[in-house]
Amino acid sequence: MEIVEMILGDRFRYCPQVPLGVICSHSVGWLPNEIWKFWVNSRVDIALMERRFKASRKAKLAIECQSYYHDSLEAQVRDRKKAKLLEKVGVPLIYVRSVETDRRFYRFYTPDENTEIIYNIITQEGRTELAEFLNCIVTC
């Protein structure tokens, strides 16, 4: 969360562990019972919310932190469900994961993995690319 806040500044509120039902509850519409249960019991790791007065509760961006735990089939199924629900309501989603071979690096990427940015927390290498990536997502 600190990396994203450092890049984007104080334009947003950075909210950890936000229930999906809170950040886009009014726009989801009808869901089958199984999906609805998942919806009300799931959280996003980080949600970026507008800071302005009377701002919408709809998140401008959802960020999911990934680890080796997310390599399991069960976790991947949950991740895909969450990604589809967020896509349905128009909340952009990205993933972040530390690079296993070198913990100084973080990989920021889209659910389809078509776009990825590698960022070095020590040297700040990739900062410009990460800033462009994040700004493009939150302003679209």
Helices and strands as residue ranges (DSSP letters): H 2-8, G 9-11, E 12-19, H 20-24, G 25-27, H 33-41, E 43-50, E 61-66, G 68-71, H 73-88, E 93-98, E 105-109, E 116-120, H 127-139
